[in-house]
């Protein structure tokens, strides 16, 4: 694989590459890639994963040089270590979906571990901050399994308490109430199949997007069942949800346990379930971190700033 990287400033080329191209040589020897520069462009050749990693390192090097005005060999080693924690190996078993995208791939090692856990286990819990792909990747796995005819149905559910709102206080009929509150699930789904295909599946009840309370009394066979924003379930709601698991089905439960909107003193069903069910064969738990955030780069900084505030740390405004 060959990749060309346009330098942001050819004037700082010597500082970027190091004396006698020492920084490029370090990347070449460490990552086993061929790397050279011509007319303000760096050209990298090698295995797909190594090339992607080298490109990420060079991008980080440019940003570090702009921020600090200097770039040392120890800086390059540090940036390579940061990149290695983010770039995941290129895999043949990417997630196939219906849309023009064709496939969806994990961006970080944490996301890759999440996908592997979902595929391996019948029940997966995933917790992590906003923007880490908890819901998106769960929906992608469900759509991929539907496409391959490994399941016959997808059910997406959310508890009725979110961001301080109760469903009953929203105006209008049921459809009007449910739509804004379940919209994030629609957004993920729309990214993975054409609108006409999604509408057809929903009309045929192959795909359901419903409030969690609507699952009571059901047994779901040959389905992927996803509970999103599960930190806002009570322990009884979580037990109700988990016992809907039927023959040939897979369950995925996602949430951010730092954003619980339950009444004060009420235990989160997600937290309780992870504590209660940990270690049972067939149940997997994945914790995604701030390093797994793949939305706009500001999302990572926003999450970090609020985390710093919570723990009484000064915010790193210049990062």
Rosetta silent file (secondary structure, phi, psi, omega in degrees, C-alpha in Angstrom):
SEQUENCE: XXXXXXXXXXXXXXXXXXXXXXXXXXXXXXXXXXXXXXXXXXXXXXXXXXXXXXXXXXXXXXXXXXXXXXXXXXXXXXXXXXXXXXXXXXXXXXXXXXXXXXXXXXXXXXXXXXXXXXXXXXXXXXXXXXXXXXXXXXXXXXXXXXXXXXXXXXXXXXXXXXXXXXXXXXXXXXXXXXXXXXXXXXXXXXXXXXXXXXXXXXXXXXXXXXXXXXXXXXXXXXXXXXXXXXXXXXXXXXXXXXXXXXXXXXXXXXXXXXXXXXXXXXXXXXXXXXXXXXXXXXXXXXXXXXXXXXXXXXXXXXXXXXXXXXXXXXXXXXX
SCORE:     score description
SCORE:     0.000 S_00000001
   1 L     0.000  136.562  177.018    0.000    0.000    0.000 S_00000001
   2 E  -117.183  138.292  179.228    1.245    3.502   -0.870 S_00000001
   3 E  -136.241  133.640  178.391    0.106    6.685    0.827 S_00000001
   4 E  -106.966  131.683 -177.252    1.074   10.283    0.054 S_00000001
   5 E  -119.632  118.299  179.618    1.011   12.844    2.861 S_00000001
   6 E   -79.339  126.036  179.161    1.068   16.546    2.051 S_00000001
   7 L   -73.909  142.120  179.994    3.225   18.511    4.490 S_00000001
   8 L   -72.716  -31.398 -179.161    1.605   21.530    6.116 S_00000001
   9 L  -147.383  109.016  179.232    4.844   23.554    5.943 S_00000001
  10 H   -69.956  -19.762 -178.346    7.792   22.660    3.725 S_00000001
  11 H   -66.055  -28.355 -178.526    9.797   25.401    5.484 S_00000001
  12 H   -99.911   21.932 -175.868   10.009   23.271    8.646 S_00000001
  13 H   -56.967  -45.942 -177.070   10.970   20.135    6.774 S_00000001
  14 H   -63.749  -42.059  178.261   14.382   19.733    8.454 S_00000001
  15 H   -64.599  -36.849 -179.410   12.912   20.129   11.949 S_00000001
  16 H   -69.668  -46.317 -175.195   10.159   17.649   11.086 S_00000001
  17 H   -80.578  -20.939 -177.443   12.413   14.999    9.554 S_00000001
  18 L    88.516  164.427  179.939   15.266   15.462   12.031 S_00000001
  19 H   -63.598  127.968 -176.750   18.961   15.873   11.423 S_00000001
  20 H    55.154   35.845  178.715   19.988   13.659    8.484 S_00000001
  21 H    58.364   34.679 -176.942   16.346   12.466    8.363 S_00000001
  22 H   -62.101  -36.326 -178.947   16.743   10.766   11.754 S_00000001
  23 H   -68.690  -41.916  177.527   13.025   10.968   12.540 S_00000001
  24 H   -64.594  -38.977  179.707   12.038    9.367    9.236 S_00000001
  25 H   -63.799  -38.231  177.777   14.656    6.666    9.757 S_00000001
  26 H   -62.973  -43.570  177.787   13.205    5.920   13.190 S_00000001
  27 H   -64.013  -44.605 -178.696    9.731    5.523   11.690 S_00000001
  28 H   -59.249  -48.189 -175.776   11.101    3.371    8.853 S_00000001
  29 H   -73.153  -34.979 -177.956   12.991    0.999   11.138 S_00000001
  30 H   -75.591  -41.257 -174.206   10.310    0.753   13.810 S_00000001
  31 H   -98.969   -4.774  179.895    7.303    0.267   11.530 S_00000001
  32 L    58.118   52.442  176.453    9.064   -1.578    8.693 S_00000001
  33 L  -125.151  160.135  170.464    7.893    0.824    5.981 S_00000001
  34 E   -93.921  132.362 -175.433    9.589    2.583    3.097 S_00000001
  35 E  -143.667  133.515  179.647    9.408    6.340    3.548 S_00000001
  36 E  -151.734  172.440 -177.854   10.707    9.266    1.541 S_00000001
  37 E  -135.526  143.552  178.993    9.906   12.881    0.708 S_00000001
  38 E  -155.721  126.049  175.237    9.618   14.864   -2.517 S_00000001
  39 L    53.578   47.244  176.799    8.267   18.354   -3.281 S_00000001
  40 L    75.009   14.435 -179.855    6.577   18.827    0.084 S_00000001
  41 E  -127.148  132.541  173.919    5.038   15.352    0.045 S_00000001
  42 E   -95.891  131.549 -179.127    5.937   12.337    2.191 S_00000001
  43 E  -114.667  124.134 -178.146    5.443    8.983    0.445 S_00000001
  44 E  -118.901  132.109  176.819    4.989    5.860    2.575 S_00000001
  45 E  -126.277  143.853  177.893    4.941    2.281    1.253 S_00000001
  46 L   155.485 -163.544  176.328    4.346   -0.953    3.140 S_00000001
  47 L   -63.163  151.796 -173.316    1.644   -3.040    4.761 S_00000001
  48 H   -57.056  -47.087 -178.134   -1.729   -1.342    5.121 S_00000001
  49 H   -66.024  -43.480 -179.594   -1.695   -1.134    8.916 S_00000001
  50 H   -63.638  -38.830  179.369    1.943    0.021    9.080 S_00000001
  51 H   -65.993  -44.737  177.925    1.312    2.701    6.442 S_00000001
  52 H   -61.124  -39.488  179.389   -1.749    4.009    8.284 S_00000001
  53 H   -65.991  -44.781  178.954    0.265    4.063   11.499 S_00000001
  54 H   -61.261  -41.835  179.485    3.167    5.936    9.870 S_00000001
  55 H   -62.838  -40.514  179.088    0.756    8.503    8.403 S_00000001
  56 H   -65.752  -40.143  178.427   -0.820    9.065   11.799 S_00000001
  57 H   -62.379  -45.268 -179.364    2.616    9.520   13.403 S_00000001
  58 H   -63.194  -39.529  177.177    3.645   12.099   10.780 S_00000001
  59 H   -61.807  -43.628  178.359    0.396   13.997   11.298 S_00000001
  60 H   -65.431  -37.441  178.526    1.027   14.072   15.049 S_00000001
  61 H   -62.142  -43.207  179.682    4.634   15.173   14.440 S_00000001
  62 H   -62.477  -42.864 -179.541    3.487   18.132   12.349 S_00000001
  63 H   -65.923  -41.067  179.519    1.017   19.221   15.017 S_00000001
  64 H   -63.579  -41.138 -179.685    3.614   18.875   17.787 S_00000001
  65 H   -65.301  -40.553  178.478    6.129   20.930   15.790 S_00000001
  66 H   -65.401  -41.142 -177.374    3.586   23.691   15.149 S_00000001
  67 H   -68.768  -42.441 -170.150    2.570   23.768   18.826 S_00000001
  68 H  -109.712  -17.637  179.803    6.062   23.732   20.355 S_00000001
  69 L    82.074   -8.971  177.236    8.409   24.860   17.598 S_00000001
  70 L  -137.994  157.386  179.187   10.764   21.930   18.233 S_00000001
  71 L  -146.325  116.687 -177.929   10.578   18.179   17.720 S_00000001
  72 L  -102.726  169.452  177.451   12.964   15.720   19.362 S_00000001
  73 H   -63.727  -36.357  177.706   13.543   12.005   18.839 S_00000001
  74 H   -65.748  -33.699  174.559   11.891   11.317   22.194 S_00000001
  75 H   -60.927  -45.394 -178.380    8.847   13.274   20.939 S_00000001
  76 H   -62.480  -42.148  178.282    8.680   11.015   17.877 S_00000001
  77 H   -63.087  -40.920  178.263    8.876    7.882   20.048 S_00000001
  78 H   -62.861  -44.570 -178.581    6.108    9.228   22.283 S_00000001
  79 H   -67.479  -34.423  176.098    3.889   10.035   19.285 S_00000001
  80 H   -64.736  -40.345  178.251    4.497    6.586   17.803 S_00000001
  81 H   -63.575  -41.471  177.586    3.375    5.020   21.068 S_00000001
  82 H   -62.428  -43.069 -179.199    0.212    7.147   21.048 S_00000001
  83 H   -64.599  -41.399 -178.130   -0.558    6.136   17.466 S_00000001
  84 H   -62.780  -26.628  178.863   -0.030    2.437   18.162 S_00000001
  85 L   -77.782  -13.156 -176.025   -2.704    2.596   20.875 S_00000001
  86 L  -107.757  -43.300 -175.330   -5.208    3.950   18.340 S_00000001
  87 L   -77.638  129.334 -178.067   -4.564    2.352   14.958 S_00000001
  88 L  -102.759  156.093  178.580   -5.974   -1.164   14.685 S_00000001
  89 L   -60.830  145.216  174.623   -4.797   -3.945   12.385 S_00000001
  90 L   -69.385  130.044 -174.768   -6.436   -4.146    8.961 S_00000001
  91 L  -122.890  150.908  177.043   -8.875   -7.065    9.069 S_00000001
  92 L   -79.227  -29.450 -174.127  -10.684   -9.051    6.438 S_00000001
  93 L   -92.315   57.007  173.170  -13.781   -9.497    8.631 S_00000001
  94 L   -71.614  167.020 -174.853  -15.030   -5.911    8.594 S_00000001
  95 E   -85.649  118.493 -179.467  -18.728   -5.334    9.219 S_00000001
  96 E   -87.928  130.202  178.846  -20.794   -5.539    6.035 S_00000001
  97 L  -125.872 -178.093 -174.359  -23.873   -3.306    5.867 S_00000001
  98 L   -87.438  -19.703 -169.235  -26.511   -2.406    3.267 S_00000001
  99 L   -77.396  179.953  178.204  -25.541    1.193    2.502 S_00000001
 100 L   -61.584  -20.944  178.880  -23.249    2.707   -0.108 S_00000001
 101 L   -64.824  -31.593  178.653  -20.475    2.465    2.486 S_00000001
 102 L    78.988  -56.227 -179.996  -20.481   -1.304    2.030 S_00000001
 103 E  -136.799  157.564  174.691  -18.448   -1.965    5.164 S_00000001
 104 E  -125.824  131.632 -177.155  -17.825   -0.362    8.544 S_00000001
 105 L  -118.045  150.773  173.799  -14.464   -0.742   10.269 S_00000001
 106 L   -70.383  146.474  179.368  -13.288   -0.077   13.823 S_00000001
 107 L   -97.419  -22.856 -176.272  -11.093    2.999   14.222 S_00000001
 108 L  -131.759  166.168  177.957   -9.396    2.069   17.502 S_00000001
 109 H   -65.240  -33.995  177.177   -8.219   -1.031   19.312 S_00000001
 110 H   -62.736  -42.707  177.943  -10.963   -0.501   21.874 S_00000001
 111 H   -65.870  -38.129  177.643  -13.597   -0.568   19.131 S_00000001
 112 H   -62.886  -43.947  178.113  -12.038   -3.684   17.627 S_00000001
 113 H   -61.558  -37.884  178.410  -12.164   -5.409   21.020 S_00000001
 114 H   -62.811  -47.474  179.447  -15.829   -4.349   21.320 S_00000001
 115 H   -61.047  -46.433 -179.540  -16.725   -5.857   17.940 S_00000001
 116 H   -61.982  -37.287  178.691  -14.915   -9.102   18.732 S_00000001
 117 H   -66.590  -42.505  178.391  -16.700   -9.310   22.092 S_00000001
 118 H   -61.877  -41.928 -178.017  -20.118   -8.814   20.471 S_00000001
 119 H   -70.797  -30.095 -175.565  -19.447  -11.510   17.886 S_00000001
 120 H   -82.031  -34.611 -171.518  -18.117  -13.957   20.479 S_00000001
 121 L  -110.196  155.409  175.289  -20.785  -13.592   23.188 S_00000001
 122 L   -81.598  -22.388  177.298  -24.577  -13.839   23.329 S_00000001
 123 E  -135.247  124.892  179.806  -24.715  -10.923   25.779 S_00000001
 124 E  -126.692  130.539  170.291  -22.357   -7.932   25.691 S_00000001
 125 E  -103.248  134.072  176.832  -22.239   -4.922   27.996 S_00000001
 126 E  -133.425  123.533  177.065  -20.406   -1.856   26.701 S_00000001
 127 E  -121.136  151.576 -179.857  -19.828    1.312   28.713 S_00000001
 128 L   166.324  166.678 -178.180  -17.966    4.450   27.716 S_00000001
 129 L   -71.465  170.624  178.047  -18.262    8.194   27.067 S_00000001
 130 L   -59.185  142.728  174.342  -20.145    9.843   24.211 S_00000001
 131 L    89.632    2.820 -178.464  -18.623    9.454   20.770 S_00000001
 132 L   -89.371   -4.223  176.789  -16.916    6.098   21.289 S_00000001
 133 L    88.404   19.003 -178.329  -19.250    4.238   18.919 S_00000001
 134 H   -56.257  -55.017 -177.549  -21.095    2.138   21.515 S_00000001
 135 H   -75.050  -44.395 -175.690  -24.466    2.313   19.786 S_00000001
 136 H   -57.314  -47.359 -177.905  -23.206    2.754   16.230 S_00000001
 137 H   -72.413  -32.110  175.581  -21.084   -0.408   16.243 S_00000001
 138 H   -63.417  -44.748  177.625  -23.796   -2.423   17.999 S_00000001
 139 H   -64.515  -38.869  179.168  -26.253   -1.450   15.254 S_00000001
 140 H   -61.414  -43.575  177.702  -23.602   -2.223   12.617 S_00000001
 141 H   -62.913  -41.882  179.231  -23.117   -5.750   13.976 S_00000001
 142 H   -62.720  -46.144 -179.861  -26.898   -6.257   14.038 S_00000001
 143 H   -64.254  -40.071  178.666  -27.320   -5.039   10.445 S_00000001
 144 H   -62.240  -43.010  179.406  -24.416   -7.200    9.287 S_00000001
 145 H   -66.785  -35.798  176.621  -25.944  -10.308   10.878 S_00000001
 146 H   -66.137  -43.407  179.786  -29.314   -9.492    9.286 S_00000001
 147 H   -60.128  -37.794 -179.304  -27.658   -9.041    5.901 S_00000001
 148 L   -85.904    3.564  179.780  -25.965  -12.443    6.245 S_00000001
 149 L    61.861   29.802  175.495  -29.292  -14.007    7.327 S_00000001
 150 L   -82.910  -18.434  175.385  -27.798  -15.039   10.667 S_00000001
 151 L  -137.646  168.710  179.686  -30.822  -13.462   12.388 S_00000001
 152 L  -113.638   -5.516 -171.600  -34.374  -12.590   11.362 S_00000001
 153 E  -156.691  148.189  172.106  -34.989   -9.459   13.421 S_00000001
 154 E  -123.747  130.142  176.169  -33.381   -6.380   15.004 S_00000001
 155 E  -122.789  122.833  178.805  -34.900   -4.713   18.067 S_00000001
 156 E  -114.228  125.926 -175.795  -33.536   -1.361   19.270 S_00000001
 157 E  -135.188  153.208  174.375  -34.800   -0.060   22.617 S_00000001
 158 E  -136.661  145.460  173.460  -34.208    2.786   25.048 S_00000001
 159 L   -68.318  160.957 -171.445  -35.493    3.384   28.583 S_00000001
 160 L   -82.458   -4.543  179.066  -38.024    6.199   28.959 S_00000001
 161 E  -105.492  121.252  179.406  -35.879    8.436   31.168 S_00000001
 162 E  -152.987  129.264  177.127  -33.285   10.495   29.339 S_00000001
 163 L    50.891   37.933  175.219  -31.643   13.854   30.041 S_00000001
 164 L    83.582    2.242 -179.145  -34.242   14.653   32.695 S_00000001
 165 E  -105.892  144.066  170.821  -37.280   14.012   30.452 S_00000001
 166 E  -108.488  143.100 -175.031  -39.996   11.433   30.895 S_00000001
 167 H   -56.906  -36.262 -176.714  -41.764   10.164   27.806 S_00000001
 168 H   -65.979  -18.645 -179.197  -45.175   11.006   29.248 S_00000001
 169 H   -90.213   -3.972  178.564  -44.355   14.701   29.396 S_00000001
 170 L   -82.398  147.643 -175.749  -43.651   14.980   25.684 S_00000001
 171 L   -77.777  162.555  170.570  -46.478   16.373   23.507 S_00000001
 172 L    88.604 -176.585 -179.808  -48.513   14.572   20.862 S_00000001
 173 L   -76.693 -177.649 -174.962  -49.434   10.979   20.097 S_00000001
 174 H   -57.843  -45.235 -177.995  -47.153    7.991   20.633 S_00000001
 175 H   -60.660  -42.554  179.948  -45.330    8.374   17.303 S_00000001
 176 H   -66.714  -34.760  179.069  -44.638   12.047   17.978 S_00000001
 177 H   -70.399  -44.394 -172.363  -43.436   11.214   21.485 S_00000001
 178 H   -73.614  -38.147 -172.127  -41.203    8.340   20.490 S_00000001
 179 H   -54.879  -55.045 -178.289  -39.530    9.828   17.409 S_00000001
 180 H   -64.560  -31.177 -175.025  -37.324   12.540   18.970 S_00000001
 181 H   -77.903  -28.080  177.842  -36.437   10.311   21.885 S_00000001
 182 H  -102.676    4.232 -175.494  -35.421    7.358   19.700 S_00000001
 183 H   -53.640  -40.391  179.722  -33.934    9.508   16.927 S_00000001
 184 H   -58.261  -31.327  177.872  -30.287    8.561   17.662 S_00000001
 185 H   -71.124  -39.347  174.924  -31.126    4.931   16.900 S_00000001
 186 H   -61.054  -42.322 -177.905  -32.700    5.946   13.585 S_00000001
 187 H   -59.423  -44.348  178.843  -29.591    7.985   12.768 S_00000001
 188 H   -62.987  -43.504 -177.621  -27.302    4.987   13.232 S_00000001
 189 H   -65.563  -41.279 -178.390  -29.587    2.774   11.178 S_00000001
 190 H   -64.047  -23.185  179.957  -29.925    5.296    8.342 S_00000001
 191 L   -79.118   -8.849 -173.204  -26.148    5.324    7.970 S_00000001
 192 L  -117.757   -4.268  175.239  -26.144    1.593    7.235 S_00000001
 193 L  -157.034  156.603  178.394  -28.959    1.118    4.742 S_00000001
 194 L   -65.003  153.055 -176.203  -30.937    3.110    2.217 S_00000001
 195 H   -58.727  -42.053 -179.650  -34.095    4.784    3.527 S_00000001
 196 H   -61.326  -40.365  178.494  -36.361    2.629    1.364 S_00000001
 197 H   -65.103  -43.923  179.679  -34.757   -0.548    2.667 S_00000001
 198 H   -63.554  -43.220 -179.902  -35.078    0.614    6.268 S_00000001
 199 H   -62.823  -41.194  178.572  -38.724    1.588    5.790 S_00000001
 200 H   -61.379  -46.155 -179.641  -39.492   -1.797    4.233 S_00000001
 201 H   -63.111  -37.429 -179.260  -37.855   -3.647    7.129 S_00000001
 202 H   -72.451  -36.770  177.215  -39.759   -1.549    9.680 S_00000001
 203 H   -65.196  -31.542  179.875  -43.095   -2.086    7.927 S_00000001
 204 L   -89.268    3.582 -177.393  -42.420   -5.837    8.005 S_00000001
 205 L    60.238   23.578  173.006  -41.401   -5.652   11.699 S_00000001
 206 L   -75.569  -32.639  173.735  -37.977   -6.991   10.795 S_00000001
 207 E  -120.611  128.193  175.469  -36.596   -3.876   12.504 S_00000001
 208 E  -121.967  135.636  173.857  -38.274   -2.401   15.585 S_00000001
 209 E  -124.282  108.393 -166.738  -37.261    0.808   17.362 S_00000001
 210 E  -140.263  158.609  169.234  -39.240    1.028   20.584 S_00000001
 211 E   -65.164  148.110 -176.142  -39.289    2.283   24.185 S_00000001
 212 H   -56.876  -36.231 -177.337  -37.921   -0.340   26.559 S_00000001
 213 H   -60.031  -24.249 -177.733  -41.268   -0.749   28.330 S_00000001
 214 H   -75.164   -2.844 -178.691  -42.769   -2.172   25.121 S_00000001
 215 H   -92.131   -8.782 -177.048  -40.610   -5.301   25.452 S_00000001
 216 L   -59.020  133.672  176.455  -42.353   -6.627   28.544 S_00000001
 217 L    85.500   -1.767 -177.182  -43.826  -10.109   28.067 S_00000001
 218 L   -99.448  153.192  168.286  -41.976  -10.858   24.818 S_00000001
 219 L  -123.593  125.152 -172.804  -39.460  -13.574   23.943 S_00000001
 220 E  -110.685  110.466  178.866  -37.249  -12.689   20.991 S_00000001
 221 L   -98.158  150.186  176.387  -35.761  -15.550   18.984 S_00000001
 222 L    47.029   53.506 -176.739  -33.156  -15.238   16.194 S_00000001
 223 E  -141.050  156.833  164.381  -32.727  -11.530   16.832 S_00000001
 224 E  -104.534  123.701 -175.239  -30.163   -8.946   17.830 S_00000001
 225 E  -116.951  120.094 -175.668  -31.638   -6.939   20.691 S_00000001
 226 E  -115.755  128.262  171.978  -29.943   -3.671   21.654 S_00000001
 227 E  -108.874  112.872 -178.327  -30.644   -1.616   24.763 S_00000001
 228 E   -98.124  155.491 -178.079  -29.175    1.864   24.351 S_00000001
 229 L    53.727   39.745 -172.942  -28.680    4.432   27.154 S_00000001
 230 H   -69.933  -11.307  175.588  -29.005    1.498   29.557 S_00000001
 231 H   -63.047  -17.529 -179.037  -27.506    3.492   32.434 S_00000001
 232 H   -98.696   17.194  171.970  -31.018    4.919   32.792 S_00000001
 233 L   -91.291  149.778  169.650  -32.695    1.571   33.434 S_00000001
 234 L   -81.593  169.974  179.039  -33.762    0.500   36.898 S_00000001
 235 H   -63.704  -36.754  179.666  -32.634   -2.907   38.146 S_00000001
 236 H   -70.367  -37.563  176.503  -36.105   -4.337   37.493 S_00000001
 237 H   -64.451  -41.209  179.609  -36.177   -2.910   33.953 S_00000001
 238 H   -64.191  -43.465  177.932  -32.765   -4.401   33.229 S_00000001
 239 H   -61.335  -42.623  177.040  -33.848   -7.822   34.493 S_00000001
 240 H   -58.525  -46.186 -178.986  -36.974   -7.587   32.333 S_00000001
 241 H   -62.800  -49.533 -175.061  -34.876   -6.708   29.293 S_00000001
 242 H   -62.795  -30.751 -178.949  -32.263   -9.420   29.797 S_00000001
 243 L   -83.303    5.986  172.449  -34.901  -12.130   30.189 S_00000001
 244 L   -82.923   -9.414 -175.485  -36.312  -11.349   26.716 S_00000001
 245 E   -63.416  121.536 -178.545  -33.320  -13.216   25.227 S_00000001
 246 L  -111.902 -173.127 -177.673  -34.569  -16.104   23.114 S_00000001
 247 L   -62.120  133.373  176.324  -33.147  -18.952   21.080 S_00000001
 248 L    70.218   18.187 -176.436  -30.492  -17.937   18.542 S_00000001
 249 L  -107.036  164.710  178.771  -30.459  -14.336   19.744 S_00000001
 250 E  -134.557  137.265  178.974  -27.770  -11.889   20.771 S_00000001
 251 E  -117.354  141.164  176.711  -28.108   -8.967   23.202 S_00000001
 252 E  -131.726  125.321 -176.103  -26.005   -5.796   23.364 S_00000001
 253 E  -119.697  120.476 -174.880  -26.409   -3.342   26.249 S_00000001
 254 E  -123.723  154.143  176.580  -24.744    0.069   25.994 S_00000001
 255 E   176.510  167.499  176.618  -24.490    3.151   28.169 S_00000001
 256 L  -114.277  104.874 -172.615  -22.407    5.844   29.815 S_00000001
 257 L   -73.198   -2.261  173.901  -22.405    5.181   33.560 S_00000001
 258 L   -92.184   -3.359 -177.034  -21.227    8.742   34.245 S_00000001
 259 L  -124.123   58.736 -178.480  -24.474   10.145   32.769 S_00000001
 260 L   -88.137  126.119 -178.136  -27.227    8.563   34.885 S_00000001
 261 L  -106.239   16.791  178.307  -30.542   10.461   34.795 S_00000001
 262 L   -74.096  166.148  177.477  -32.383    8.322   37.354 S_00000001
 263 L   -64.112  149.059 -176.945  -33.792    9.771   40.557 S_00000001
 264 L   -56.434  131.572  179.701  -31.218   10.336   43.272 S_00000001
 265 L    93.129  -13.798  179.902  -30.477    7.148   45.185 S_00000001
 266 L   -82.889  132.564 -177.500  -31.839    4.825   42.482 S_00000001
 267 L   -78.613  134.563  176.662  -29.359    2.169   41.357 S_00000001
 268 L   -70.206  130.089  178.320  -28.587    1.993   37.636 S_00000001
 269 H   -62.839  -31.164  179.101  -29.658   -1.321   36.144 S_00000001
 270 H   -67.992  -48.045  179.227  -26.600   -1.286   33.883 S_00000001
 271 H   -60.684  -44.894 -179.178  -24.141   -0.882   36.754 S_00000001
 272 H   -63.381  -41.150 -178.419  -25.956   -3.537   38.792 S_00000001
 273 H   -65.812  -42.434  179.643  -26.054   -6.010   35.886 S_00000001
 274 H   -62.281  -41.359  178.403  -22.329   -5.695   35.164 S_00000001
 275 H   -67.034  -40.782 -174.405  -21.540   -6.322   38.835 S_00000001
 276 H   -75.043  -37.660 -170.345  -23.995   -9.212   39.129 S_00000001
 277 H  -101.890   -1.086 -179.491  -23.248  -11.039   35.876 S_00000001
 278 L   -57.762  135.317  177.516  -19.492  -10.563   35.573 S_00000001
 279 L    92.667   -7.992  178.647  -17.607  -13.800   34.956 S_00000001
 280 L   -77.605  131.813  179.884  -20.530  -15.769   33.509 S_00000001
 281 L   -61.418  132.757 -179.201  -19.566  -17.676   30.358 S_00000001
 282 L    95.788   -5.137  177.620  -21.182  -16.169   27.259 S_00000001
 283 E  -116.065  126.087  179.867  -21.357  -12.672   28.749 S_00000001
 284 E  -118.170  149.307  177.774  -18.745  -10.091   27.761 S_00000001
 285 E  -129.903  131.871  179.312  -18.054   -6.603   29.083 S_00000001
 286 E  -127.390  133.986  175.345  -16.118   -3.867   27.279 S_00000001
 287 E  -114.026  110.779  175.920  -15.178   -0.461   28.646 S_00000001
 288 L   -84.600  154.324 -173.567  -14.381    2.124   25.981 S_00000001
 289 L  -123.716  177.538  179.544  -12.333    5.163   26.962 S_00000001
 290 H   -57.930  -30.939  179.341  -11.788    8.764   25.904 S_00000001
 291 H   -65.283  -16.500 -179.005   -9.078    7.495   23.538 S_00000001
 292 H   -93.426    1.579 -179.863  -11.835    5.664   21.596 S_00000001
 293 L   -68.245  126.736 -175.955  -13.829    8.828   20.820 S_00000001
 294 L  -124.159   13.276  173.065  -14.165    9.124   17.037 S_00000001
 295 L   -80.128 -163.504  176.392  -16.548   12.065   16.610 S_00000001
 296 L   -50.955  141.664 -175.694  -15.325   15.616   15.957 S_00000001
 297 H   -56.101  -25.087  179.170  -11.978   16.169   17.710 S_00000001
 298 H   -68.177  -26.317 -179.838  -13.650   18.724   19.991 S_00000001
 299 H   -59.966  -43.311  178.646  -15.802   15.967   21.523 S_00000001
 300 H   -59.485  -43.462 -178.487  -12.691   14.407   23.061 S_00000001
 301 H   -68.005  -37.703  178.708  -11.649   17.792   24.488 S_00000001
 302 H   -63.692  -47.824  179.072  -15.158   18.482   25.825 S_00000001
 303 H   -59.784  -43.048 -179.585  -15.322   15.101   27.577 S_00000001
 304 H   -64.264  -41.870 -178.961  -11.839   15.648   29.015 S_00000001
 305 H   -62.441  -43.580  178.822  -12.694   19.164   30.249 S_00000001
 306 H   -68.615  -35.296  177.446  -15.797   17.967   32.095 S_00000001
 307 H   -65.473  -41.932  177.482  -13.863   15.011   33.509 S_00000001
 308 H   -62.460  -42.389  179.499  -11.151   17.380   34.761 S_00000001
 309 H   -61.735  -42.202 -179.108  -13.794   19.624   36.325 S_00000001
 310 H   -61.120  -36.993 -176.463  -15.396   16.649   38.068 S_00000001
 311 L   -99.284   10.155  175.489  -12.060   15.635   39.587 S_00000001
 312 L    70.116   28.255 -179.958  -10.941   19.188   40.394 S_00000001
 313 L   -99.802  149.084  174.565   -8.136   19.260   37.841 S_00000001
 314 L   -68.541  137.689 -179.027   -7.120   22.322   35.783 S_00000001
 315 L   -75.759  141.323  179.381   -8.300   22.004   32.169 S_00000001
 316 L   -88.841   81.144 -173.065   -5.637   21.673   29.454 S_00000001
 317 L   -65.404  -27.833 -173.475   -6.942   24.442   27.164 S_00000001
 318 L   -85.664   -5.093 -176.274   -3.988   24.431   24.799 S_00000001
 319 L   -72.569    0.000    0.000   -4.183   20.764   23.794 S_00000001
